[in-house]
Amino acid sequence: MKFKIDENISQSAAKFLVLKGFNAETVFYENIVGIDDSELIKICSKEKRCLITLDSDFTNTLVYTHQKIILESFI
């Protein structure tokens, strides 16, 4: 599984996933910090990545229909 780590998640989370053998990229690494949520979802969908975020805006399933969003509160 491929992951995209949002700016509100520690970069150490991405490092941990990579060490465990996952393909994980961060919005910091890609220099897209502050990107609009709808654009971020488009990128994740295009790259077939699961977004890991703390952003509760993504809970609105009427707006964000991308099926691969993990809302974390413990990372």
N, CA, C and O atoms as a MOPAC input file, in Angstrom:
PM7 MOZYME 1SCF
protein

 N      0.84300 1    -1.17400 1     0.00000 1
 C      0.00000 1     0.00000 1     0.00000 1
 C      0.89100 1     1.24100 1     0.00000 1
 O      1.95500 1     1.25600 1     0.61800 1
 N      0.44000 1     2.27200 1    -0.69900 1
 C      1.16800 1     3.53200 1    -0.79300 1
 C      0.45100 1     4.58400 1     0.04500 1
 O     -0.77800 1     4.65300 1     0.05700 1
 N      1.23600 1     5.40400 1     0.74500 1
 C      0.67200 1     6.40600 1     1.64100 1
 C      1.15200 1     7.80300 1     1.28400 1
 O      2.25600 1     7.99100 1     0.77400 1
 N      0.29200 1     8.78200 1     1.56700 1
 C      0.65600 1    10.19200 1     1.52400 1
 C      0.42500 1    10.71500 1     2.93800 1
 O     -0.67700 1    10.59600 1     3.47400 1
 N      1.46400 1    11.29600 1     3.54300 1
 C      1.38500 1    11.80300 1     4.90300 1
 C      1.12400 1    13.30100 1     4.85500 1
 O      1.91200 1    14.05900 1     4.28900 1
 N      0.02300 1    13.72100 1     5.44700 1
 C     -0.37200 1    15.13000 1     5.45200 1
 C      0.53600 1    15.93000 1     6.38700 1
 O      1.26900 1    15.36000 1     7.19600 1
 N      0.47900 1    17.24300 1     6.26700 1
 C      1.36400 1    18.12200 1     7.01800 1
 C      1.10400 1    18.10300 1     8.52300 1
 O      1.96200 1    18.51800 1     9.30200 1
 N     -0.06200 1    17.63000 1     8.93800 1
 C     -0.37500 1    17.61400 1    10.36700 1
 C      0.00400 1    16.29300 1    11.04000 1
 O     -0.35000 1    16.06000 1    12.19600 1
 N      0.70900 1    15.44800 1    10.33300 1
 C      1.22500 1    14.18300 1    10.86300 1
 C      2.74800 1    14.28800 1    10.91700 1
 O      3.37700 1    14.81100 1     9.99700 1
 N      3.31900 1    13.79700 1    11.97800 1
 C      4.76800 1    13.84300 1    12.14900 1
 C      5.47700 1    13.14400 1    10.99400 1
 O      5.04700 1    12.08500 1    10.53600 1
 N      6.56400 1    13.74800 1    10.53200 1
 C      7.34800 1    13.13200 1     9.46400 1
 C      7.96100 1    11.81500 1     9.91900 1
 O      8.31100 1    10.96800 1     9.09700 1
 N      8.08700 1    11.64800 1    11.22000 1
 C      8.60900 1    10.37700 1    11.72500 1
 C      7.64500 1     9.23100 1    11.42500 1
 O      8.06000 1     8.07500 1    11.34700 1
 N      6.36400 1     9.54600 1    11.25500 1
 C      5.39100 1     8.51600 1    10.87600 1
 C      5.72100 1     7.98100 1     9.48200 1
 O      5.64500 1     6.77600 1     9.24100 1
 N      6.08300 1     8.87300 1     8.57200 1
 C      6.47200 1     8.44600 1     7.22500 1
 C      7.74500 1     7.61400 1     7.27800 1
 O      7.85100 1     6.59200 1     6.59900 1
 N      8.70100 1     8.04300 1     8.07200 1
 C      9.94800 1     7.28300 1     8.21300 1
 C      9.66400 1     5.88300 1     8.75200 1
 O     10.24700 1     4.90400 1     8.28600 1
 N      8.77500 1     5.79500 1     9.72700 1
 C      8.39900 1     4.50400 1    10.30200 1
 C      7.79400 1     3.59700 1     9.23100 1
 O      8.15600 1     2.42500 1     9.12900 1
 N      6.87400 1     4.13900 1     8.43700 1
 C      6.23800 1     3.34100 1     7.38300 1
 C      7.26300 1     2.86300 1     6.35700 1
 O      7.21200 1     1.71600 1     5.91200 1
 N      8.18700 1     3.73900 1     5.98400 1
 C      9.22400 1     3.35900 1     5.02200 1
 C     10.10300 1     2.24500 1     5.60300 1
 O     10.44300 1     1.29100 1     4.90400 1
 N     10.46400 1     2.37000 1     6.87000 1
 C     11.27000 1     1.33300 1     7.52300 1
 C     10.54400 1    -0.01000 1     7.56400 1
 O     11.17600 1    -1.06600 1     7.57400 1
 N      9.22100 1     0.03900 1     7.58900 1
 C      8.41900 1    -1.18100 1     7.60200 1
 C      8.14100 1    -1.69700 1     6.18900 1
 O      7.42300 1    -2.68200 1     6.01600 1
 N      8.70800 1    -1.03300 1     5.18100 1
 C      8.60700 1    -1.50600 1     3.80900 1
 C      7.49600 1    -0.89300 1     2.97600 1
 O      7.25200 1    -1.33000 1     1.85100 1
 N      6.81500 1     0.12200 1     3.51600 1
 C      5.74800 1     0.77400 1     2.76800 1
 C      6.29500 1     1.93600 1     1.94400 1
 O      7.34700 1     2.49300 1     2.25700 1
 N      5.58000 1     2.28600 1     0.90700 1
 C      5.89100 1     3.43600 1     0.07100 1
 C      5.13900 1     4.61500 1     0.67400 1
 O      3.91700 1     4.69700 1     0.55100 1
 N      5.85500 1     5.52600 1     1.32300 1
 C      5.21200 1     6.66500 1     1.98700 1
 C      5.91700 1     7.95000 1     1.59500 1
 O      7.14300 1     8.04600 1     1.64800 1
 N      5.12500 1     8.93000 1     1.20300 1
 C      5.63800 1    10.25800 1     0.86300 1
 C      4.91900 1    11.28300 1     1.71100 1
 O      3.79800 1    11.05400 1     2.16600 1
 N      5.56600 1    12.40700 1     1.92100 1
 C      4.95700 1    13.46700 1     2.72300 1
 C      4.69600 1    14.69900 1     1.87400 1
 O      5.34200 1    14.91100 1     0.84800 1
 N      3.74800 1    15.50200 1     2.31000 1
 C      3.50400 1    16.76200 1     1.60300 1
 C      4.70200 1    17.69500 1     1.78100 1
 O      4.93500 1    18.56200 1     0.93900 1
 N      5.47200 1    17.52800 1     2.87500 1
 C      6.68400 1    18.32500 1     3.07600 1
 C      7.71200 1    17.99100 1     1.99400 1
 O      8.27100 1    18.88400 1     1.35800 1
 N      7.95200 1    16.70000 1     1.79700 1
 C      8.93600 1    16.24300 1     0.81900 1
 C      8.57400 1    16.71200 1    -0.58900 1
 O      9.44900 1    17.06500 1    -1.38000 1
 N      7.28700 1    16.71200 1    -0.89100 1
 C      6.83500 1    17.10800 1    -2.22500 1
 C      6.62300 1    18.60700 1    -2.35900 1
 O      6.24300 1    19.09200 1    -3.42500 1
 N      6.86800 1    19.34900 1    -1.27200 1
 C      6.72500 1    20.80000 1    -1.26400 1
 C      5.31300 1    21.24900 1    -1.64300 1
 O      5.13000 1    22.18800 1    -2.41800 1
 N      4.31900 1    20.55500 1    -1.07700 1
 C      2.92600 1    20.94300 1    -1.33200 1
 C      2.20200 1    21.24300 1    -0.01200 1
 O      0.98700 1    21.06900 1     0.09300 1
 N      2.95500 1    21.69000 1     0.98300 1
 C      2.36200 1    22.07400 1     2.26500 1
 C      1.38400 1    23.22100 1     2.01800 1
 O      1.69200 1    24.16400 1     1.29000 1
 N      0.20700 1    23.13300 1     2.62800 1
 C     -0.79300 1    24.18300 1     2.48000 1
 C     -1.67200 1    24.04000 1     1.26000 1
 O     -2.53500 1    24.88300 1     1.01500 1
 N     -1.46600 1    22.98600 1     0.49100 1
 C     -2.28700 1    22.75300 1    -0.69900 1
 C     -3.75300 1    22.59700 1    -0.29800 1
 O     -4.05300 1    22.09500 1     0.78500 1
 N     -4.64700 1    23.01900 1    -1.15400 1
 C     -6.07500 1    22.88100 1    -0.91400 1
 C     -6.43200 1    21.39700 1    -0.75400 1
 O     -5.91000 1    20.54200 1    -1.46900 1
 N     -7.32400 1    21.10700 1     0.19000 1
 C     -7.71600 1    19.71800 1     0.45900 1
 C     -8.18600 1    18.98700 1    -0.79200 1
 O     -7.83900 1    17.82500 1    -1.00300 1
 N     -8.97200 1    19.66300 1    -1.62000 1
 C     -9.49600 1    19.00100 1    -2.82300 1
 C     -8.36800 1    18.65900 1    -3.79200 1
 O     -8.42700 1    17.63600 1    -4.47500 1
 N     -7.35000 1    19.49900 1    -3.85600 1
 C     -6.19600 1    19.20700 1    -4.71800 1
 C     -5.38000 1    18.04500 1    -4.15300 1
 O     -4.89100 1    17.19900 1    -4.90100 1
 N     -5.23900 1    18.01200 1    -2.83700 1
 C     -4.49200 1    16.92600 1    -2.20600 1
 C     -5.17100 1    15.58400 1    -2.47400 1
 O     -4.50100 1    14.59100 1    -2.75600 1
 N     -6.47800 1    15.55700 1    -2.38600 1
 C     -7.21200 1    14.32100 1    -2.66200 1
 C     -7.03800 1    13.90800 1    -4.12200 1
 O     -6.89900 1    12.72100 1    -4.41500 1
 N     -7.04600 1    14.86500 1    -5.03100 1
 C     -6.82500 1    14.54400 1    -6.44200 1
 C     -5.45000 1    13.91400 1    -6.64800 1
 O     -5.31100 1    12.94800 1    -7.39800 1
 N     -4.44500 1    14.45800 1    -5.98700 1
 C     -3.09200 1    13.91300 1    -6.09400 1
 C     -3.05000 1    12.49900 1    -5.53800 1
 O     -2.47700 1    11.60100 1    -6.15500 1
 N     -3.65500 1    12.30100 1    -4.37400 1
 C     -3.67300 1    10.96600 1    -3.76100 1
 C     -4.37500 1     9.96000 1    -4.66500 1
 O     -3.92000 1     8.82700 1    -4.82200 1
 N     -5.47400 1    10.38000 1    -5.24800 1
 C     -6.21500 1     9.49000 1    -6.13700 1
 C     -5.39400 1     9.14700 1    -7.37100 1
 O     -5.33000 1     7.98700 1    -7.77600 1
 N     -4.76800 1    10.15000 1    -7.96700 1
 C     -3.94900 1     9.94000 1    -9.16600 1
 C     -2.77900 1     9.00400 1    -8.87000 1
 O     -2.44400 1     8.14600 1    -9.68700 1
 N     -2.15900 1     9.16900 1    -7.70000 1
 C     -1.00600 1     8.35300 1    -7.31800 1
 C     -1.40800 1     7.04000 1    -6.65300 1
 O     -0.55500 1     6.22200 1    -6.30700 1
 N     -2.71700 1     6.84600 1    -6.47800 1
 C     -3.23600 1     5.64600 1    -5.79100 1
 C     -2.62500 1     5.50700 1    -4.40200 1
 O     -2.11300 1     4.45200 1    -4.02700 1
 N     -2.69500 1     6.60800 1    -3.64800 1
 C     -2.15500 1     6.64300 1    -2.29200 1
 C     -3.26600 1     6.82100 1    -1.27100 1
 O     -4.28000 1     7.46800 1    -1.53200 1
 N     -3.05300 1     6.23900 1    -0.12400 1
 C     -3.93200 1     6.41300 1     1.01800 1
 C     -3.43800 1     7.63200 1     1.79600 1
 O     -2.26600 1     7.70100 1     2.16700 1
 N     -4.31700 1     8.57600 1     2.03900 1
 C     -3.95300 1     9.78900 1     2.77800 1
 C     -4.06600 1     9.52800 1     4.27200 1
 O     -5.08500 1     9.03500 1     4.75500 1
 N     -3.00400 1     9.86600 1     4.99500 1
 C     -3.03800 1     9.81500 1     6.46000 1
 C     -3.01500 1    11.25500 1     6.95100 1
 O     -2.08500 1    12.00400 1     6.65200 1
 N     -4.03700 1    11.64000 1     7.70500 1
 C     -4.21000 1    13.03000 1     8.10000 1
 C     -4.91100 1    13.13500 1     9.45000 1
 O     -5.52700 1    12.18200 1     9.92500 1
 N     -4.80400 1    14.30200 1    10.04800 1
 C     -5.57700 1    14.64700 1    11.23800 1
 C     -6.69000 1    15.62900 1    10.88700 1
 O     -7.45700 1    16.03600 1    11.76000 1
 N     -6.78200 1    16.00300 1     9.63800 1
 C     -7.72300 1    17.02200 1     9.15900 1
 C     -9.14600 1    16.46700 1     9.13800 1
 O     -9.48100 1    15.64100 1     8.28900 1
 N     -9.97000 1    16.91700 1    10.06000 1
 C    -11.34400 1    16.41200 1    10.15600 1
 C    -12.22900 1    16.87100 1     9.00300 1
 O    -13.34100 1    16.36600 1     8.84600 1
 N    -11.76000 1    17.82100 1     8.19100 1
 C    -12.53600 1    18.22600 1     7.01100 1
 C    -12.78700 1    17.04000 1     6.09100 1
 O    -13.79400 1    16.99900 1     5.38500 1
 N    -11.87300 1    16.07600 1     6.09900 1
 C    -11.99500 1    14.92000 1     5.21700 1
 C    -13.08500 1    13.94800 1     5.65100 1
 O    -13.34900 1    12.96900 1     4.95300 1
 N    -13.72100 1    14.19800 1     6.78900 1
 C    -14.81900 1    13.32200 1     7.22100 1
 C    -16.10600 1    13.60100 1     6.44800 1
 O    -17.05400 1    12.81800 1     6.51900 1
 N    -16.14400 1    14.69600 1     5.72000 1
 C    -17.32000 1    15.03600 1     4.92200 1
 C    -17.32700 1    14.17800 1     3.65400 1
 O    -16.70400 1    14.52800 1     2.65100 1
 N    -18.03500 1    13.05900 1     3.71300 1
 C    -18.03600 1    12.11500 1     2.59100 1
 C    -18.85300 1    12.61300 1     1.39900 1
 O    -18.79000 1    12.02200 1     0.32200 1
 N    -19.60500 1    13.67500 1     1.57500 1
 C    -20.30300 1    14.26300 1     0.43300 1
 C    -19.33500 1    15.04900 1    -0.44700 1
 O    -19.54000 1    15.17700 1    -1.65400 1
 N    -18.29000 1    15.56800 1     0.16700 1
 C    -17.28800 1    16.34500 1    -0.56600 1
 C    -16.11300 1    15.46600 1    -0.97200 1
 O    -15.63800 1    15.53300 1    -2.10600 1
 N    -15.64700 1    14.64100 1    -0.03600 1
 C    -14.45900 1    13.82000 1    -0.26700 1
 C    -14.87400 1    12.36500 1    -0.41600 1
 O    -15.10300 1    11.66200 1     0.56900 1
 N    -14.96600 1    11.93300 1    -1.65100 1
 C    -15.41900 1    10.57700 1    -1.93400 1
 C    -14.25700 1     9.60400 1    -2.10300 1
 O    -14.47600 1     8.41200 1    -2.31600 1
 N    -13.04000 1    10.09200 1    -2.01200 1
 C    -11.85900 1     9.23300 1    -2.11100 1
 C    -11.93500 1     8.20100 1    -0.99400 1
 O    -12.10400 1     8.56600 1     0.17000 1
 N    -11.81700 1     6.95700 1    -1.31700 1
 C    -12.01600 1     5.87900 1    -0.35800 1
 C    -10.82100 1     5.61600 1     0.54800 1
 O    -10.93400 1     4.83900 1     1.49600 1
 N     -9.70100 1     6.23300 1     0.28500 1
 C     -8.49400 1     5.90200 1     1.03000 1
 C     -8.02800 1     7.07400 1     1.87700 1
 O     -7.05000 1     7.74700 1     1.55400 1
 N     -8.74000 1     7.30100 1     2.95500 1
 C     -8.37300 1     8.36300 1     3.89100 1
 C     -8.33300 1     7.74800 1     5.28400 1
 O     -9.29500 1     7.11400 1     5.71700 1
 N     -7.22000 1     7.93700 1     5.97900 1
 C     -7.10100 1     7.48100 1     7.35500 1
 C     -7.01000 1     8.72000 1     8.23000 1
 O     -6.06400 1     9.50100 1     8.12600 1
 N     -7.99500 1     8.88800 1     9.08700 1
 C     -7.97100 1    10.00900 1    10.02900 1
 C     -7.38100 1     9.48300 1    11.32700 1
 O     -7.98500 1     8.64700 1    11.99800 1
 N     -6.22200 1     9.96600 1    11.66900 1
 C     -5.52900 1     9.47400 1    12.84700 1
 C     -5.58000 1    10.49600 1    13.97600 1
 O     -5.49600 1    11.70300 1    13.74700 1
 N     -5.71500 1     9.99900 1    15.17600 1
 C     -5.67900 1    10.87400 1    16.33300 1
 C     -4.59700 1    10.44700 1    17.31900 1
 O     -4.46800 1    11.03300 1    18.39300 1
 N     -3.82600 1     9.43700 1    16.96000 1
 C     -2.84800 1     8.92300 1    17.90800 1
 C     -1.41800 1     8.92700 1    17.39100 1
 O     -0.52100 1     8.49600 1    18.11500 1
 N     -1.16400 1     9.39300 1    16.17800 1
 C      0.21200 1     9.40400 1    15.64700 1
 C      0.88400 1    10.69200 1    16.08200 1
 O      2.04700 1    10.92200 1    15.75300 1

